[in-house]
Amino acid sequence: MMDHIVTSTSGSILVIRINRPEKKNALSLSMYTAMGDALERAEADPQVRAIVLTGSDGCFTSGNDIADFLQSNPTGGESPAIRFLDKLGAAGKPVIASVTGLAVGIGVTMLLHCDLVYAADTATFQLPFVNLGLVPEAASSMLLPRLMGHQRAAELVLLGERFDARTAKEFGLVNAVLPASELAGIVDQRAAALAAKPPLALRLTKALLKREPESIASRMAEEGKYFTRQLGSPEAREAMEAFIERRKPDFSRFA
């Protein structure tokens, strides 16, 4: 079962690969456990600067392994799926999703908790919760309307029909649609670019971006606090010295 989730490290980038092609990468409870464990390790490892979520054999994930869920069916905080989503949503380090082929159910809703999402032009998406007598999860009933507006979100969730990568980009679900042959290379470039950034500034900025709405004055005060703190940080000093010296900054020594 552990082979169904394969983790690898390339420099400071952790790749979590869903690898169950014989079942279209359907997610079992043990796979959720493995992904949650991988995210937990990544957060604790100062060498990891960015995380990539991807699939295999031209498929992201066809969603939950329904037979496995019917057999086990843990609920609430005990569910490995909920634990995985909690870890993904709380990840302090940037997470990039690379989507090829099918992305169904949680294969779509988990994208709402990633920071960057790139899709192959052959990717297809579906939110079939109502079709299965269920309701959306992963806070998607809030995040989808916030992202794309009520009518667009309602069309995707209430009808539960498949939609293509072009529509996903138009609705704001993905950053870019790329030829399938170019997707992995572009994702690698983006992950490397994030991994080269000053890590604390990156984590603080991500946290600010994900904060719930508040008053403008309150957010400005919070940003000011972090800005002042970062202004005196070794990260900022390295960035400014590199600018003055006309060289590329090196943030590799910062955790």
C-alpha positions as YAML, in Angstrom:
chain: A
units: angstrom
residues:
- id: 1
  name: MET
  ca: [0.00, 0.00, 0.00]
- id: 2
  name: MET
  ca: [2.86, 2.38, 0.72]
- id: 3
  name: ASP
  ca: [3.84, 2.08, -2.95]
- id: 4
  name: HIS
  ca: [0.55, 3.80, -3.80]
- id: 5
  name: ILE
  ca: [1.98, 7.03, -2.39]
- id: 6
  name: VAL
  ca: [5.56, 7.64, -3.48]
- id: 7
  name: THR
  ca: [7.58, 10.45, -1.98]
- id: 8
  name: SER
  ca: [10.88, 11.71, -3.32]
- id: 9
  name: THR
  ca: [13.11, 14.68, -2.68]
- id: 10
  name: SER
  ca: [14.85, 16.70, -5.35]
- id: 11
  name: GLY
  ca: [17.08, 19.24, -3.67]
- id: 12
  name: SER
  ca: [14.76, 21.14, -1.33]
- id: 13
  name: ILE
  ca: [11.54, 20.05, -3.06]
- id: 14
  name: LEU
  ca: [9.41, 17.20, -1.75]
- id: 15
  name: VAL
  ca: [7.28, 15.43, -4.36]
- id: 16
  name: ILE
  ca: [4.22, 13.45, -3.21]
- id: 17
  name: ARG
  ca: [3.05, 11.22, -6.05]
- id: 18
  name: ILE
  ca: [-0.26, 9.35, -6.14]
- id: 19
  name: ASN
  ca: [0.70, 6.05, -7.74]
- id: 20
  name: ARG
  ca: [-2.20, 3.65, -8.12]
- id: 21
  name: PRO
  ca: [-2.78, 3.70, -11.89]
- id: 22
  name: GLU
  ca: [-4.63, 0.38, -11.95]
- id: 23
  name: LYS
  ca: [-7.42, 2.13, -9.99]
- id: 24
  name: LYS
  ca: [-7.04, 5.54, -11.70]
- id: 25
  name: ASN
  ca: [-5.24, 6.71, -8.57]
- id: 26
  name: ALA
  ca: [-8.34, 6.28, -6.41]
- id: 27
  name: LEU
  ca: [-7.51, 7.21, -2.82]
- id: 28
  name: SER
  ca: [-7.80, 4.65, -0.04]
- id: 29
  name: LEU
  ca: [-7.65, 5.46, 3.66]
- id: 30
  name: SER
  ca: [-4.09, 4.13, 3.88]
- id: 31
  name: MET
  ca: [-3.10, 6.46, 1.02]
- id: 32
  name: TYR
  ca: [-4.56, 9.43, 2.87]
- id: 33
  name: THR
  ca: [-2.55, 8.39, 5.93]
- id: 34
  name: ALA
  ca: [0.64, 8.24, 3.87]
- id: 35
  name: MET
  ca: [0.01, 11.66, 2.32]
- id: 36
  name: GLY
  ca: [-0.77, 13.20, 5.71]
- id: 37
  name: ASP
  ca: [2.42, 11.71, 7.14]
- id: 38
  name: ALA
  ca: [4.43, 13.09, 4.21]
- id: 39
  name: LEU
  ca: [3.04, 16.60, 4.73]
- id: 40
  name: GLU
  ca: [3.78, 16.38, 8.45]
- id: 41
  name: ARG
  ca: [7.38, 15.35, 7.77]
- id: 42
  name: ALA
  ca: [7.78, 18.12, 5.21]
- id: 43
  name: GLU
  ca: [6.67, 20.77, 7.70]
- id: 44
  name: ALA
  ca: [9.16, 19.49, 10.27]
- id: 45
  name: ASP
  ca: [12.09, 19.22, 7.84]
- id: 46
  name: PRO
  ca: [13.97, 22.54, 7.42]
- id: 47
  name: GLN
  ca: [15.56, 21.20, 4.23]
- id: 48
  name: VAL
  ca: [12.17, 21.06, 2.50]
- id: 49
  name: ARG
  ca: [11.25, 24.43, 0.98]
- id: 50
  name: ALA
  ca: [8.39, 23.48, -1.38]
- id: 51
  name: ILE
  ca: [5.97, 20.59, -1.88]
- id: 52
  name: VAL
  ca: [4.61, 19.20, -5.15]
- id: 53
  name: LEU
  ca: [1.45, 17.06, -5.31]
- id: 54
  name: THR
  ca: [1.08, 15.04, -8.49]
- id: 55
  name: GLY
  ca: [-0.33, 11.84, -9.96]
- id: 56
  name: SER
  ca: [1.01, 9.15, -12.25]
- id: 57
  name: ASP
  ca: [0.35, 7.60, -15.65]
- id: 58
  name: GLY
  ca: [-1.50, 10.67, -16.91]
- id: 59
  name: CYS
  ca: [-3.98, 10.75, -14.02]
- id: 60
  name: PHE
  ca: [-4.16, 12.96, -10.92]
- id: 61
  name: THR
  ca: [-6.81, 11.09, -8.92]
- id: 62
  name: SER
  ca: [-10.29, 9.76, -9.63]
- id: 63
  name: GLY
  ca: [-11.26, 10.59, -6.04]
- id: 64
  name: ASN
  ca: [-12.08, 8.31, -3.17]
- id: 65
  name: ASP
  ca: [-11.91, 4.53, -3.40]
- id: 66
  name: ILE
  ca: [-15.60, 4.10, -2.62]
- id: 67
  name: ALA
  ca: [-15.36, 0.40, -1.76]
- id: 68
  name: ASP
  ca: [-12.59, 1.12, 0.75]
- id: 69
  name: PHE
  ca: [-14.60, 3.96, 2.30]
- id: 70
  name: LEU
  ca: [-17.75, 1.86, 2.61]
- id: 71
  name: GLN
  ca: [-15.78, -0.87, 4.34]
- id: 72
  name: SER
  ca: [-13.91, 1.36, 6.81]
- id: 73
  name: ASN
  ca: [-15.85, 4.64, 6.98]
- id: 74
  name: PRO
  ca: [-14.13, 6.43, 9.89]
- id: 75
  name: THR
  ca: [-15.79, 9.75, 10.65]
- id: 76
  name: GLY
  ca: [-14.86, 13.14, 12.03]
- id: 77
  name: GLY
  ca: [-11.34, 13.92, 13.15]
- id: 78
  name: GLU
  ca: [-10.45, 10.21, 13.09]
- id: 79
  name: SER
  ca: [-10.71, 10.07, 9.30]
- id: 80
  name: PRO
  ca: [-7.34, 9.88, 7.49]
- id: 81
  name: ALA
  ca: [-8.92, 11.96, 4.70]
- id: 82
  name: ILE
  ca: [-9.81, 14.77, 7.12]
- id: 83
  name: ARG
  ca: [-6.34, 14.59, 8.67]
- id: 84
  name: PHE
  ca: [-4.76, 14.89, 5.21]
- id: 85
  name: LEU
  ca: [-6.92, 17.90, 4.34]
- id: 86
  name: ASP
  ca: [-6.12, 19.51, 7.69]
- id: 87
  name: LYS
  ca: [-2.38, 19.05, 7.06]
- id: 88
  name: LEU
  ca: [-2.70, 20.40, 3.52]
- id: 89
  name: GLY
  ca: [-4.75, 23.42, 4.60]
- id: 90
  name: ALA
  ca: [-2.34, 24.21, 7.44]
- id: 91
  name: ALA
  ca: [0.86, 23.70, 5.44]
- id: 92
  name: GLY
  ca: [3.18, 26.62, 6.05]
- id: 93
  name: LYS
  ca: [5.35, 25.82, 3.05]
- id: 94
  name: PRO
  ca: [4.17, 26.44, -0.51]
- id: 95
  name: VAL
  ca: [2.32, 23.57, -2.19]
- id: 96
  name: ILE
  ca: [2.10, 23.18, -5.96]
- id: 97
  name: ALA
  ca: [-0.32, 20.78, -7.66]
- id: 98
  name: SER
  ca: [0.47, 19.25, -11.04]
- id: 99
  name: VAL
  ca: [-2.72, 17.91, -12.61]
- id: 100
  name: THR
  ca: [-2.90, 15.50, -15.54]
- id: 101
  name: GLY
  ca: [-5.87, 13.42, -16.65]
- id: 102
  name: LEU
  ca: [-8.70, 12.88, -14.19]
- id: 103
  name: ALA
  ca: [-9.22, 15.05, -11.12]
- id: 104
  name: VAL
  ca: [-12.46, 13.98, -9.45]
- id: 105
  name: GLY
  ca: [-14.04, 14.87, -6.11]
- id: 106
  name: ILE
  ca: [-11.30, 15.44, -3.59]
- id: 107
  name: GLY
  ca: [-8.95, 15.51, -6.55]
- id: 108
  name: VAL
  ca: [-10.52, 18.91, -7.26]
- id: 109
  name: THR
  ca: [-11.26, 20.17, -3.74]
- id: 110
  name: MET
  ca: [-7.70, 19.59, -2.52]
- id: 111
  name: LEU
  ca: [-6.55, 22.01, -5.23]
- id: 112
  name: LEU
  ca: [-8.32, 24.79, -3.33]
- id: 113
  name: HIS
  ca: [-5.74, 24.36, -0.55]
- id: 114
  name: CYS
  ca: [-2.70, 24.45, -2.84]
- id: 115
  name: ASP
  ca: [-0.87, 27.68, -3.58]
- id: 116
  name: LEU
  ca: [-0.20, 27.10, -7.27]
- id: 117
  name: VAL
  ca: [-2.05, 24.72, -9.59]
- id: 118
  name: TYR
  ca: [-0.90, 23.81, -13.09]
- id: 119
  name: ALA
  ca: [-2.91, 21.54, -15.37]
- id: 120
  name: ALA
  ca: [-2.22, 19.66, -18.58]
- id: 121
  name: ASP
  ca: [-4.43, 20.59, -21.51]
- id: 122
  name: THR
  ca: [-5.77, 17.03, -21.36]
- id: 123
  name: ALA
  ca: [-6.91, 17.30, -17.72]
- id: 124
  name: THR
  ca: [-10.59, 16.97, -16.82]
- id: 125
  name: PHE
  ca: [-12.29, 17.87, -13.56]
- id: 126
  name: GLN
  ca: [-15.50, 16.79, -11.82]
- id: 127
  name: LEU
  ca: [-17.29, 17.47, -8.53]
- id: 128
  name: PRO
  ca: [-19.80, 14.60, -8.37]
- id: 129
  name: PHE
  ca: [-20.81, 14.92, -4.70]
- id: 130
  name: VAL
  ca: [-24.53, 15.52, -5.26]
- id: 131
  name: ASN
  ca: [-24.61, 12.73, -7.85]
- id: 132
  name: LEU
  ca: [-23.40, 10.36, -5.12]
- id: 133
  name: GLY
  ca: [-25.92, 11.61, -2.55]
- id: 134
  name: LEU
  ca: [-23.22, 13.56, -0.73]
- id: 135
  name: VAL
  ca: [-22.27, 17.19, -0.14]
- id: 136
  name: PRO
  ca: [-18.97, 18.92, -0.94]
- id: 137
  name: GLU
  ca: [-16.07, 18.69, 1.48]
- id: 138
  name: ALA
  ca: [-12.74, 20.40, 2.19]
- id: 139
  name: ALA
  ca: [-14.56, 23.73, 2.73]
- id: 140
  name: SER
  ca: [-15.25, 23.77, -1.03]
- id: 141
  name: SER
  ca: [-18.83, 24.97, -0.48]
- id: 142
  name: MET
  ca: [-17.26, 28.21, 0.80]
- id: 143
  name: LEU
  ca: [-14.04, 28.36, -1.22]
- id: 144
  name: LEU
  ca: [-15.54, 27.66, -4.66]
- id: 145
  name: PRO
  ca: [-18.12, 30.51, -4.56]
- id: 146
  name: ARG
  ca: [-15.45, 32.82, -3.13]
- id: 147
  name: LEU
  ca: [-13.12, 31.89, -5.98]
- id: 148
  name: MET
  ca: [-15.50, 31.95, -8.95]
- id: 149
  name: GLY
  ca: [-18.87, 33.32, -7.81]
- id: 150
  name: HIS
  ca: [-22.05, 31.55, -6.77]
- id: 151
  name: GLN
  ca: [-23.47, 30.74, -10.20]
- id: 152
  name: ARG
  ca: [-20.30, 29.17, -11.55]
- id: 153
  name: ALA
  ca: [-19.74, 27.18, -8.36]
- id: 154
  name: ALA
  ca: [-23.37, 26.04, -8.37]
- id: 155
  name: GLU
  ca: [-23.08, 24.86, -11.96]
- id: 156
  name: LEU
  ca: [-20.05, 22.72, -11.15]
- id: 157
  name: VAL
  ca: [-21.30, 21.29, -7.85]
- id: 158
  name: LEU
  ca: [-25.07, 20.94, -8.35]
- id: 159
  name: LEU
  ca: [-24.85, 19.43, -11.83]
- id: 160
  name: GLY
  ca: [-21.68, 17.49, -11.11]
- id: 161
  name: GLU
  ca: [-20.63, 17.39, -14.76]
- id: 162
  name: ARG
  ca: [-17.09, 17.10, -16.06]
- id: 163
  name: PHE
  ca: [-15.32, 20.27, -17.16]
- id: 164
  name: ASP
  ca: [-12.07, 20.77, -19.01]
- id: 165
  name: ALA
  ca: [-8.81, 22.48, -18.13]
- id: 166
  name: ARG
  ca: [-9.71, 25.62, -20.08]
- id: 167
  name: THR
  ca: [-12.85, 26.05, -17.95]
- id: 168
  name: ALA
  ca: [-10.84, 25.36, -14.79]
- id: 169
  name: LYS
  ca: [-8.48, 28.20, -15.69]
- id: 170
  name: GLU
  ca: [-11.32, 30.54, -16.68]
- id: 171
  name: PHE
  ca: [-12.99, 29.90, -13.31]
- id: 172
  name: GLY
  ca: [-9.74, 30.53, -11.40]
- id: 173
  name: LEU
  ca: [-9.16, 26.95, -10.24]
- id: 174
  name: VAL
  ca: [-5.79, 26.60, -11.99]
- id: 175
  name: ASN
  ca: [-3.01, 29.09, -12.72]
- id: 176
  name: ALA
  ca: [-2.16, 27.87, -16.20]
- id: 177
  name: VAL
  ca: [-2.98, 25.16, -18.72]
- id: 178
  name: LEU
  ca: [0.04, 23.65, -20.43]
- id: 179
  name: PRO
  ca: [0.75, 20.97, -23.02]
- id: 180
  name: ALA
  ca: [1.01, 17.66, -21.19]
- id: 181
  name: SER
  ca: [4.58, 17.21, -22.39]
- id: 182
  name: GLU
  ca: [5.62, 20.52, -20.78]
- id: 183
  name: LEU
  ca: [3.73, 20.31, -17.49]
- id: 184
  name: ALA
  ca: [6.34, 18.50, -15.36]
- id: 185
  name: GLY
  ca: [9.13, 20.81, -16.48]
- id: 186
  name: ILE
  ca: [7.17, 23.98, -15.73]
- id: 187
  name: VAL
  ca: [6.13, 22.67, -12.31]
- id: 188
  name: ASP
  ca: [9.76, 21.81, -11.54]
- id: 189
  name: GLN
  ca: [10.76, 25.36, -12.48]
- id: 190
  name: ARG
  ca: [8.06, 26.92, -10.30]
- id: 191
  name: ALA
  ca: [8.93, 24.70, -7.34]
- id: 192
  name: ALA
  ca: [12.62, 25.54, -7.69]
- id: 193
  name: ALA
  ca: [11.78, 29.26, -7.85]
- id: 194
  name: LEU
  ca: [9.77, 29.02, -4.62]
- id: 195
  name: ALA
  ca: [12.44, 26.91, -2.92]
- id: 196
  name: ALA
  ca: [15.02, 29.62, -3.65]
- id: 197
  name: LYS
  ca: [13.00, 32.35, -1.90]
- id: 198
  name: PRO
  ca: [13.73, 33.51, 1.68]
- id: 199
  name: PRO
  ca: [11.81, 30.83, 3.62]
- id: 200
  name: LEU
  ca: [10.46, 32.82, 6.56]
- id: 201
  name: ALA
  ca: [9.23, 35.66, 4.36]
- id: 202
  name: LEU
  ca: [7.57, 33.09, 2.10]
- id: 203
  name: ARG
  ca: [5.80, 31.34, 4.99]
- id: 204
  name: LEU
  ca: [4.62, 34.61, 6.53]
- id: 205
  name: THR
  ca: [3.32, 35.87, 3.19]
- id: 206
  name: LYS
  ca: [1.46, 32.60, 2.55]
- id: 207
  name: ALA
  ca: [-0.11, 32.81, 6.00]
- id: 208
  name: LEU
  ca: [-1.29, 36.37, 5.32]
- id: 209
  name: LEU
  ca: [-2.76, 35.37, 1.96]
- id: 210
  name: LYS
  ca: [-4.75, 32.57, 3.59]
- id: 211
  name: ARG
  ca: [-6.09, 34.65, 6.49]
- id: 212
  name: GLU
  ca: [-9.82, 35.10, 6.72]
- id: 213
  name: PRO
  ca: [-11.19, 38.51, 5.64]
- id: 214
  name: GLU
  ca: [-10.94, 41.28, 8.22]
- id: 215
  name: SER
  ca: [-10.92, 45.07, 8.30]
- id: 216
  name: ILE
  ca: [-8.37, 46.83, 6.11]
- id: 217
  name: ALA
  ca: [-6.94, 48.60, 9.16]
- id: 218
  name: SER
  ca: [-6.49, 45.32, 11.01]
- id: 219
  name: ARG
  ca: [-4.74, 43.67, 8.06]
- id: 220
  name: MET
  ca: [-2.48, 46.70, 7.51]
- id: 221
  name: ALA
  ca: [-1.46, 46.58, 11.17]
- id: 222
  name: GLU
  ca: [-0.67, 42.87, 10.93]
- id: 223
  name: GLU
  ca: [1.33, 43.36, 7.74]
- id: 224
  name: GLY
  ca: [3.19, 46.27, 9.34]
- id: 225
  name: LYS
  ca: [4.19, 44.11, 12.29]
- id: 226
  name: TYR
  ca: [5.62, 41.41, 10.03]
- id: 227
  name: PHE
  ca: [7.19, 43.95, 7.65]
- id: 228
  name: THR
  ca: [9.06, 45.67, 10.48]
- id: 229
  name: ARG
  ca: [10.24, 42.35, 11.86]
- id: 230
  name: GLN
  ca: [11.42, 41.14, 8.46]
- id: 231
  name: LEU
  ca: [13.16, 44.43, 7.70]
- id: 232
  name: GLY
  ca: [15.74, 43.59, 10.34]
- id: 233
  name: SER
  ca: [15.99, 39.92, 9.47]
- id: 234
  name: PRO
  ca: [19.05, 38.14, 8.00]
- id: 235
  name: GLU
  ca: [16.89, 37.21, 4.99]
- id: 236
  name: ALA
  ca: [16.18, 40.83, 4.14]
- id: 237
  name: ARG
  ca: [19.79, 41.82, 4.74]
- id: 238
  name: GLU
  ca: [20.97, 39.16, 2.29]
- id: 239
  name: ALA
  ca: [18.40, 40.25, -0.31]
- id: 240
  name: MET
  ca: [19.37, 43.92, -0.06]
- id: 241
  name: GLU
  ca: [23.11, 43.30, 0.00]
- id: 242
  name: ALA
  ca: [22.75, 41.08, -3.07]
- id: 243
  name: PHE
  ca: [20.83, 43.85, -4.83]
- id: 244
  name: ILE
  ca: [23.52, 46.44, -4.03]
- id: 245
  name: GLU
  ca: [26.30, 44.02, -5.03]
- id: 246
  name: ARG
  ca: [24.42, 43.04, -8.21]
- id: 247
  name: ARG
  ca: [24.49, 39.34, -7.45]
- id: 248
  name: LYS
  ca: [21.88, 36.64, -6.97]
- id: 249
  name: PRO
  ca: [20.81, 36.31, -3.31]
- id: 250
  name: ASP
  ca: [21.49, 33.03, -1.54]
- id: 251
  name: PHE
  ca: [18.86, 32.04, 1.02]
- id: 252
  name: SER
  ca: [19.97, 28.42, 1.32]
- id: 253
  name: ARG
  ca: [21.38, 28.89, 4.85]
- id: 254
  name: PHE
  ca: [18.09, 30.16, 6.26]
- id: 255
  name: ALA
  ca: [15.50, 27.80, 7.74]
...
